[in-house]
């Protein structure tokens, strides 16, 4: 049997691909640049293919290199999952979990989760970072995150999805808008309206675009918001109307609010589905099930009147 690449080979190749530069990769690993170059050459010799094109300023992966990188990350992720799972078995500890969250969700629900986790599992080390859903999904598969809280669906055969709750949207209009005196809005009220939404990196964008097509509204692509706050501010300036999720409205918009007015839309049946997603290979099923149960508890106790529980 031919000699196989070692874990060291795989790790070094992965870091080199991430940095795109031999010097930066060597510094991150803590070895000399010539040593790193020799390790990559050894890996290429073992595999019988060229993995990288060596330029003056950066490293470019060959087609074979890109394929090997995808498989390398899956192997490294699987090994990390084994290590993390074993750590979690010691004394019932959860170890370290890297959680990614959409900025349209995390600020409104994660503080409640973190308080409960800290109280029940003080040894847990939890790292949280916000990113757009599209980036969250990419980084989850790459191993940057162990778990993400995001709008569903996430379409990948390599992940497990746990549905948590459905969050309704309300229509937001400026205080001097024609609909500002109403409490409820219908599809007919949206017909012909200019609608503001987030950029295409957010699942919300696709959902609102489909709604506009259905009701005959006009999706404004020249003023895409970068945050829910930006949407609210543009709406307040009567640049268009928008649809905002219930948790954001409860947290950030006063009743009455001097800038915008919110209306129930479709009797609170126009919703987004929210869930936890993790890699099948992570080996942390028990820990992530615990996270899901705690989020459901939070939603039930803190936001019962705002969201609909799933499962």
C-alpha positions in Angstrom: 0.0 0.0 0.0 1.4 3.4 -0.9 2.3 5.8 1.9 -0.6 8.2 2.7 -0.5 11.9 3.5 -0.3 12.5 7.2 -2.6 14.8 9.3 0.3 17.2 9.4 0.3 17.3 5.6 -3.4 18.0 5.5 -3.3 20.7 8.2 -0.4 22.5 6.5 -2.1 22.4 3.1 -5.3 23.7 4.6 -3.6 26.6 6.3 -1.7 27.4 3.1 -4.9 27.5 1.1 -6.6 29.7 3.7 -3.7 32.3 3.7 -2.8 32.0 0.0 0.8 32.7 1.0 3.7 30.5 2.1 5.2 33.1 4.6 1.9 33.8 6.2 1.0 30.1 6.4 4.4 29.3 7.9 4.0 32.0 10.5 0.5 30.8 11.5 1.7 27.2 11.9 5.0 28.2 13.6 7.5 26.6 11.2 10.0 28.0 8.7 8.9 28.8 5.1 11.3 26.3 3.6 9.9 23.5 5.9 6.4 24.3 4.9 7.3 24.3 1.2 9.0 20.9 1.6 5.9 19.5 3.4 3.6 20.6 0.6 6.0 19.1 -2.0 6.0 15.8 -0.1 2.2 15.8 -0.1 2.1 16.4 -3.8 4.6 13.6 -4.3 2.5 11.2 -2.2 -0.7 12.0 -4.1 1.0 12.2 -7.5 -0.7 15.5 -8.4 0.3 19.2 -8.3 -1.8 21.0 -5.7 -0.6 24.6 -5.9 0.8 27.1 -8.4 3.6 29.0 -6.9 3.5 32.7 -7.8 5.6 35.6 -6.7 3.1 37.0 -4.3 0.5 34.4 -3.6 -0.4 30.7 -4.0 -3.1 29.6 -6.4 -4.7 26.1 -6.1 -4.8 23.9 -9.1 -8.1 22.3 -10.1 -6.8 19.1 -8.3 -5.8 21.2 -5.4 -9.3 22.6 -5.0 -10.8 19.2 -5.0 -8.2 17.9 -2.5 -8.8 21.0 -0.3 -12.5 20.2 0.0 -11.8 16.6 1.0 -9.0 17.8 3.4 -11.3 20.1 5.2 -13.8 17.3 5.7 -11.1 15.0 7.2 -9.9 17.8 9.5 -13.4 18.6 10.5 -14.1 15.0 11.3 -11.0 14.7 13.5 -11.9 17.9 15.3 -15.4 16.5 15.9 -13.9 13.4 17.4 -11.7 15.4 19.8 -14.5 17.8 20.7 -16.9 15.0 21.4 -14.4 13.2 23.6 -13.8 16.4 25.6 -17.5 16.7 26.1 -17.6 13.3 27.6 -15.3 14.2 30.4 -17.4 15.3 33.4 -20.3 16.1 31.2 -18.7 19.3 29.9 -19.6 20.9 26.6 -16.1 22.1 25.8 -15.7 24.9 23.2 -18.4 25.7 20.7 -18.2 28.3 17.9 -21.6 29.7 17.1 -22.4 31.8 14.1 -25.5 33.9 13.9 -27.4 36.1 11.5 -27.3 39.7 12.6 -31.1 39.8 12.1 -31.6 37.1 14.8 -28.6 36.9 17.2 -29.0 40.3 19.0 -32.6 39.6 19.9 -32.5 36.0 21.1 -28.9 34.9 21.9 -28.5 37.0 25.1 -31.3 34.9 26.7 -29.6 31.7 25.5 -26.2 32.8 26.8 -27.5 33.6 30.3 -29.1 30.1 30.5 -26.0 28.4 29.2 -23.7 30.2 31.6 -26.0 29.3 34.5 -26.3 25.6 33.6 -22.9 25.0 32.0 -20.3 27.4 33.5 -17.5 25.4 31.9 -18.7 26.0 28.4 -16.6 28.2 26.2 -18.9 29.9 23.6 -17.6 32.0 20.8 -20.2 34.0 18.9 -19.9 35.9 15.6 -22.5 37.5 13.4 -22.4 37.2 9.6 -24.8 37.2 6.7 -26.6 33.8 6.2 -24.8 33.0 3.0 -21.4 33.5 4.6 -22.5 31.5 7.7 -23.4 28.5 5.6 -20.0 28.6 3.7 -18.1 29.0 6.9 -20.0 26.3 8.7 -19.1 23.8 6.0 -15.5 25.1 6.1 -15.3 24.4 9.8 -15.2 28.0 11.0 -18.3 27.5 13.0 -19.6 24.4 14.8 -23.2 25.6 14.8 -25.2 28.4 13.2 -28.5 30.1 14.0 -30.0 31.2 10.7 -33.0 31.5 8.6 -34.0 28.3 6.9 -33.8 26.5 4.6 -30.1 25.6 4.3 -29.7 23.3 1.4 -26.8 20.9 1.9 -26.5 17.1 2.2 -23.7 17.6 4.7 -25.7 19.3 7.5 -28.3 18.6 10.1 -31.1 21.1 10.5 -33.1 21.6 13.7 -36.2 23.8 13.2 -36.8 26.1 16.2 -39.6 28.6 15.5 -41.4 30.6 12.9 -41.2 34.4 13.2 -43.9 36.6 11.5 -43.2 39.8 9.7 -45.0 43.1 10.0 -45.2 45.8 7.4 -43.4 49.0 8.4 -44.3 52.4 6.8 -43.3 56.0 7.4 -45.4 58.0 9.8 -46.7 60.2 6.9 -47.4 57.2 4.7 -51.0 56.6 3.5 -51.1 53.3 5.4 -49.9 54.8 8.7 -53.4 55.1 10.1 -54.1 51.4 9.6 -53.6 48.4 12.0 -53.6 45.7 9.3 -52.3 45.4 5.8 -53.3 43.1 3.0 -51.7 41.9 -0.2 -53.7 44.5 -2.1 -52.2 47.2 0.1 -48.7 46.2 -1.1 -49.6 46.2 -4.8 -47.6 48.9 -6.5 -45.6 49.8 -3.3 -41.8 50.2 -3.4 -40.4 47.7 -1.0 -37.0 47.9 0.7 -35.1 44.8 1.9 -31.7 43.5 2.8 -29.0 42.5 0.2 -28.9 39.2 -1.5 -26.6 37.6 1.0 -29.6 37.4 3.4 -32.3 34.7 3.0 -34.8 37.5 3.8 -34.0 39.1 0.4 -35.2 36.1 -1.5 -38.3 35.7 0.6 -39.3 39.4 0.2 -38.5 39.3 -3.6 -40.9 36.4 -4.0 -43.6 38.2 -2.1 -43.2 41.3 -4.3 -43.7 39.1 -7.3 -46.8 37.6 -5.8 -48.5 40.8 -4.8 -47.3 43.1 -7.6 -45.0 45.2 -5.4 -41.8 46.7 -6.6 -38.6 45.5 -5.0 -36.1 48.4 -4.7 -32.7 47.1 -5.7 -31.0 50.5 -5.7 -31.3 50.9 -2.0 -30.7 47.5 -0.4 -30.3 47.7 3.4 -27.2 46.4 5.2 -29.1 45.9 8.4 -32.6 46.0 9.9 -31.8 49.4 11.4 -30.9 50.7 7.9 -34.2 49.4 6.6 -36.1 51.1 9.3 -34.3 54.4 8.8 -34.9 54.3 5.0 -38.5 53.5 5.6 -38.8 56.5 8.0 -37.6 58.7 5.2 -40.4 57.3 3.0 -38.0 55.8 0.5 -40.3 52.7 0.5 -42.1 50.3 2.8 -40.4 47.3 4.4 -41.2 44.1 6.2 -39.5 43.6 9.6 -39.4 40.5 11.8 -41.3 40.4 15.1 -38.3 40.1 17.4 -36.7 43.1 15.9 -39.9 45.2 16.2 -40.4 44.2 19.8 -36.8 45.1 20.7 -36.2 48.3 18.6 -39.4 50.0 17.7 -41.5 51.8 20.3 -45.3 51.8 20.4 -46.1 54.4 19.2 -42.8 55.1 17.4 -42.2 58.7 16.1 -40.6 57.5 12.9 -42.3 54.4 11.6 -45.7 52.6 12.0 -46.0 48.8 11.9 -49.1 46.9 10.6 -50.0 43.3 11.0 -49.6 41.6 7.6 -51.4 38.5 6.4 -52.7 38.0 10.0 -49.1 37.1 11.1 -48.9 34.2 8.7 -46.1 35.6 6.6 -43.1 34.2 8.5 -39.5 33.1 8.3 -38.4 29.7 9.6 -35.5 29.9 12.1 -33.3 27.0 13.1 -29.9 25.6 14.2 -27.7 24.0 11.6 -24.6 21.9 12.1 -22.4 19.5 10.1 -23.2 15.8 10.2 -19.6 15.0 10.8 -19.2 17.3 13.9 -19.9 14.6 16.5 -21.7 17.1 18.8 -25.3 15.9 18.4 -26.0 15.9 22.1 -24.6 19.4 22.7 -26.4 20.9 19.8 -29.7 19.2 20.8 -29.2 21.0 24.2 -28.8 24.3 22.4 -32.0 23.7 20.4 -34.0 22.8 23.6 -32.8 25.9 25.4 -33.7 28.2 22.4 -37.1 26.6 22.4 -37.4 27.3 26.1 -36.4 30.9 25.5 -38.9 31.3 22.7 -41.6 29.8 24.8 -41.0 31.8 27.9 -39.7 35.1 26.6 -41.4 35.4 23.1 -44.5 33.3 23.2 -46.7 36.1 21.9 -44.2 36.9 19.0 -43.2 33.5 17.5 -44.6 30.1 16.7 -42.6 27.1 18.1 -41.7 24.3 15.7 -41.4 20.7 16.8 
